[in-house]
Amino acid sequence: MGKILFIIIFGCGVVVQGAISLETRLELFVDDFLIERLDGVVLKLHEPRPAGVALRFDHPWEGAFSGYVTVLRDGDLFRMYYRGLPKAGRDGSADEVTCYAESSDGSTWKKPNLRLFEVCGTRENNVVLAGQPPFSHNFAPFLDLRPGVASEERYKAFAGTSEKGLFGFVSGDGVRWRRFREAPLVTRGAFDSQNVAFWSEAEQQYALYLRTWSGGEFRGFRSVSRATSKDFLNWSEPVAMSFGDSPLEHLYTSQTSPYFRAPHLYMALPMRFLPGRKVLTDAQARALGVDPGYGSDCAEAVLMTSRGGTQFTRTFMEGFIRPGLDLGNWASRAGLTALGIVPTGTNEVSVYKQAHYAQPTCHLVRYTLRTDGFASVNAPYRGGEFQTRPFTFSGRELALNFSTGAAGGLRVEIQDADGRPIPGYSLADAVEIVGDEIERVVSWKSGGDLSKLAGRTVRLRFVMKDADLFSIRFRE
């Protein structure tokens, strides 16, 4: 009988004849895409570390209900967009404005005096959109990375509510915005939070992640649907995202974007909202100045991933950023993360989360992780190992992002498709790796050149002790 060729599309990865084609892509261990077997090791979620206040919403046109933040990096400049709203009201009210801040390092932010709109009796402000309700309710920009995009449309955004639909906006400088067209681009959806989009290099189309409800018509659980487009003008009908076998939860936002080091992998930092789960006492809420009606719920950030299509993977159900010791973060909606994961150092990425929502002290906090450090394959002191699925690669060397204890370490064995050690690359030939680096080249007794194995179907076996492995990449 002849050999049967089969091809499986696995999100943004292609599996041919049972082998994943890695090429030189960076792969993070945030899911089990590469993992076939775990023995004595586990996938571990890591916790971002608070790095101080990034921005205080302290201008008269900002205030306690500022939110729906977007952070993006544009060359050497970091840009931030957010809703300014001093008091609670109906979604899409005339009180809402879209504000702007910028930074050279992602840590220290300034609010430029743009003088574009008169707000609260003055043009001396940082407002980039005003007087166009309902669009400042949830204005969510992105930097369009599609090749050949017109310079005057390099920045794009979505905004709108269910009453009017979701509209597109464009800008050449990220500050002065105009409607892409006078009619909504997407009409099916609730849209009652931040609706986020990007150009997918992996899927060669725009992807929009929008707010819907599991029961439709604002019933059931707050959830996420996805629409796609080749030209930003014509959009597919939204399709509900699936979450595997995880239980339905209120996912207030999705905050989905391609990870800048591995754009085929979409990272999502939604707010898990728990309506009616009251933690603050009435006295605590009054002391904090929590607006009435916002003291009876709680929320936190969680981590999800997607490799394209309509599937989110929820490898970790635990909180990614917990409310913590600060009582102000146990009020309603204080778990709102910003859209955007950005590099803020050689070994560091930053994410941002709101604090003290619906309170006079409302502000944004920066959190840091090591580069690629969202999750890892973690081995305890007693040791363990794991084996990958079969794959092919290109390049000549293997680089690891890893961390070990002083008594820990890891070794790598390269196997053939059937799991047999390849001579010269067995565990006995492997040089033990000890330390903590973002990119360390793996070597064996014969060296680290893997050129002769490129294109061949192989597996990797990692034997580890007191160690974390965050990501791998084959490179030239």
N, C-alpha and C positions, 0 to 999 in steps of 0.2 A: 504493500500500500504506500502511495506517495506521501510525503510530508505535507501536512495541512498548515498553511500560513494563516495566522489570525492576527487581527489588529484590534486593540481596545483603546478607546479614547478615555483617558483618565484625567478629566478636567483639562488643564493646560499641559499635561504630560501625555506623551504617546507611548504606549506599550506595544512593541512589535515582537511577535513570536515569543511572548512571555517575558521579554526584557524591556525595562524602562530605558528610554534614550535620555541620558543625562547631559551629554555633550560637555560644556564647561559651565553649566548653570550652578549657582549656589543653591544648596538645599538645606533648609532649616529643619530641626527636629521638633516641629510644632504639631505634627500629626504622624500617622504611621505609614505615609506614602512609600517610604523607602524600607520600612522595617518589616521583616518577615517573622522574626523570632526574638523574644526577650527572655533572658534567663538570669534572674537575680538582679536585674536592672529595671528601672521604671522611667517612663516619661514624666518629667517634673516641671511644673509651672513655676516660674520665677517672679518675684515681686518687685515692681519698680520702686525706686527710692525717691522720696520727696527731695527736691532741690531748691525749695524756696518759692516765694511768690513771684510769678511771672508778670502779672498785671492786676491792678486794682480797678474795678469798674466804678470809679469815683467822680466822674464828670456828671453834671446835672442831667444830661441826656442818656446816661448809662444806667447805673443803679442796680437795685436788688434783683431785677429780672433780666439782666443781661445774660446772654447765652448763645448757644448754637455756634460755637467757635470753630473756625478753620485756621490751621497753621500750615503754611507751605513754604518750601525753600525755592528761591528763584536765583540761581547763581550764588553770589555772595550775600544775598539779601534774604532775610526771613520776613514773610508777610503774614499778618493776622487779620482776620475779619470776624466780626461778632455783632449780634443784635444788641442794641442799647434800648433799655426799657425800664424806666424808674418805678412803675407801678403796674400791678396786675391788671389785665383787661382781656378783651376779646382778641383771639388770634387775628392778626392782620390789621390791627388798629392803626390810626394815624400817629399814635404816640411812639411807634417803633421806628428806629433808624438803624442803618448799617454803619458800623464804626470800623476804623482801620488803625493798626499799629504796625511798627516794623522794628527789626533788630538786625544787628550785624553778627550776632553769635547765638541767637535762639534763647538766650538767658535774660539779658537786659533789654527791655522793650521801651520804645518811645511812641507817643501819640503825636504825629505831625499835625501842624495847623494847616489844614487844606483849604479852608475858606470856600468850599464848594456850595454849601447849603446853609441857610439861616435856620438854626435850631435853638430853642430856648432863648430867643432874642439876640443871638449873636452868630456871626459867620466864623468866629475864631474857634474852630472845632476840628475834629478828626472824622467827620461824617462823609461817607462816600455815596450814600443813597438815603434820601428822605422824601417825604411827601408823595410816595407811590405805594400806598397800602394796596394789597397785603404783603408786598414783596420783601420788606425788611423783617418780616416775621421769621424767615428761615433762609435767608440769602446764603448760599453755599457755593463758593468759587472753587475752581481748580485750574491748574496750569495745563493747557492742552499740549501734549507731547506728540500729537499725530504729525508725522512727517509731511511737510508742505502746507501746514496750516497758515492761513493769512496772518501777517504780523498784527493787523488791527483786531484780530480775534484770538490772540494767543491766550488770553484769559477768558474763561467761560464760567457760567454760574447757573444754578437752578434756584427758583423761588416760586412760591405760590401756595394756595390753599385749595381745598376740595371745591369751594364755591366757584373759583375762577379757573382752576387747573394749574398745571406746573409750567412756568414760562422759562425760556432761556434768555440769558444775558451774555454779552460779550464786551471785551475791553482790550485795548492795545497796551495799556500801561498798568493795569490792575487797580487803577484809582477812578478813572472816569468810565462809567458803564452806560450801556444802552441796551434796549431790548433787541434780541436776535430777530424776532418777528412779533407782530402785534397779536398773534393768536397763541394759545398754549401749545406746547409741544407734546405734552402727555396729559390726558384728561381722566384716566382711570386710576384712582388711588385716593387715599385719605390725605397724604402730604402734610399731616399735622405735626411734623417735626423736621429735622434736617434731612434733606434728600440729596444724596451725594453721587457724584459721577466722576469718571476719568476715561482717558483713552487707554485701552488695553493693548499693549504691545503684543502680548501672547495671543489674544483672541482677534486682533486686528479689527477692533470695533470699539465704540463707546459703550460703557456699561453704566447704568443708572440704578442705584439702590434706593428705593423709595418706601415711605411709610404706608403700610396697609394694616388691616386688622384680620385676624384669623377667621372671624365669623362674618366679615364684611360689614360695611355701614357702621363702623365704630363699635362693633360687637366682638366679644371674645378677647383675644390677647393682641396687644400691640405687636406687630410683626414687620417683616421686610419682604418686598417683592423686587423683581429685577426686570428692566427693559433694556434693549440694546438698539444701537443705530450705527450705520456706516458713515453717516454724513452730519450727524447732530440735528438734522432737520426731521427726518422720518424715523419714528421710533416704533419698535414692536409693542404689542400688547404686554403689559406687565404680567409676569409669572411669579407665583408665590415661591419663595425660597424654602427649601426643606432643610431640616436640622438633624437628619438621621433618626436615631432612636432616642434622642434626648427629649425630656418633657417640654411642653410648651411653656414659655415664660413671657412676661411683658418685656420685650426688647425695644426700649423707647427710641433708640437711635441705632444705626448700624455702624457708622464711621468706618466704612470699608474703603481701602485704598491699596494699590500695589506697593509691596515693600520695595524700597528704592534699590536695595542690593540684589533682590530676586523678584523682578516685576511680574513673573508668572505666578507668584504667590500673593494672594490678597489677604491682608491682615485687617481684622475688624475688631473694634473696641467699643461694643455697644454698652449702653447703660441698662443694666437689669433693674427694672422698676418693680417695687413691691407695694402696690396700693393697699392702704389700710394696715400695713405693718408698722404700728406705732412704737417708737423707741423713746423719743423725748417725752418727758412729762409736760403737762401744761405749764408748770412753773418754769421748767428749763426753756421751753419754747419762748415764753414771755421774756425771760432774762436775756435771751439771745436776740430778741427783736424779730423772731420769725413772723412773717406775714400770716395773719389768720387764714387757715385753710391749707397751710403748707407744713404743718407739724405732725401730721398723722400718717405719713408714708416714709419709706426709706429706699435707698438705691445704692448701687455700686457698679464699677466697671468690670466687665468680663472680657475674655479673649476668645475669638472665633477665627477660623481661617477658611479660605476657599481657593480652589484651583481652577476657577472659571465655572461657567454653567450656573445651575440653580441650586447648588448644594453648598451649604455651610457645614463645616466640620467642627463639632464641639468636643474636642479632645479633653478639655478641662472644664468642669462645671463649677469649680471653686471661683471665688472672687479674685479678680486680677488686681484691682486697687480697692481695698476695703475702705469703709468710712473712717475707721481708725479712732484714735483717742480724742480727736477734736469733735466735741458735741455738735458744733455747727454743721458737720457733715452727715449727721443723722436726720437732718430735715429733708423734706421732699425734694427730689430731683438734684440733690447735691452730688450725684455720681456722674453727671454729664461730662463725658470726655470730649476733647476737641478732635475734629477730623485732622489727621496728619501725624505721621511718625517721621521725624527729621533727624539727620545726623548733626550733633552739636559738639563733636570732638572725634579724635582719631579712634578712640575705643568706646564711644558713647553715642547712644541715640536718646532722644527726648520725646515724651508724650506729655499732654497737658490735660488737666481735669479741673472742672469748676469746684469751688468750695463756697460754702455759706450761701447757697441759692436762697432767694426770697428773704434775705437778711441785709441789713445796712452795710455789713462787712463783706458783701459778695466780691469774690476775686477768683483769679485763675492761678493754679499751682503747676509748676513744672516738675515732672518726674523723669528719672534717668534709668537706663538699663545699659549693660554692656552691649556692644554691637552684636546683633543677632540673638541677644540674650533673653528672649521671651520664654523659652522653654529649653529643656535639654534631656538627653538620655543620661540618667544619673545612676552611678554605681556607689554602693556603700563601701565601708572599709573592708568588709569580708569579701568583696569582689563579685563580679558577674560578667556577663557577655551578651552581645546581640549579633544577629546576622541580618544582612540586608536581603532584599529581593534581588533577583538577577537584573543587571543593567549593562548598558554600554556607555562608553565615555570617549571624549577626545581630550587631547592635551598630553602632557608628559609628566605631571606630578600631582600629588594629592595634598591639599592643604586643609588643616583642621582648625576650627575655633573651639578651644577647650580650656578647661581649668582642672587642676588636680591639687590635692593636698600634698604636703611635703613627703608623706609616706605613700602617696597614691601614684597612679600612673595608668597608661593605656598602651596597648600594642595592637597592630592592625595586621590581619592576614588577608591576602587576596586569594580567592577561591575561583574555580571554574564554575560553569553554570550549574553543575550538579553538586556543588559544595565540597569539592576536593581541593586541598591546598595546591596552589601553583608553585612548582619548584622555584626556589629563590625568594618567594614571597610568603612563606609559611610563618606560623607564629614563632617557631624557633629561629627564623631568620630576622624577625622584626626587631628594630631598635626601640626600646621603651621610651615613651614620651612622658616627660614630667615637666610641670610648670603651669603657666597661665598666659596664653597668647591668643590673639584674634586670628592669626594665620601662621601656623607652623607646618612645614613640609614634612611629610612622613618619609622615613627611610628604612631600608633593610640592610643587611650586611653588604649587599652588592651596590647600595646607593638608593636614590629615590627616583631614578628615571623609569617611567612607566610607558614610554613611547611604544614599545613593542606589544603592549597589551591594549592600546587604543583601538576601539572598534570591536574588540572581542567581548563576548558576553561573560561577565564576571559577577562575583559577589564579594562583599567585604564582611569580615568577622572582626568585631572589636572586643577585646578582652580588657576589662577595666577594673580599677580599684580606687575608691575615694576620688571619683572623677566625674566631671560633667562634660558632655560633648554637645555643643550648640549647633554647629553647622559644618558641612564639608563642601569642598569644591575641587574639581579637577581643573587644572589650569595649564596654559602653555608655558 
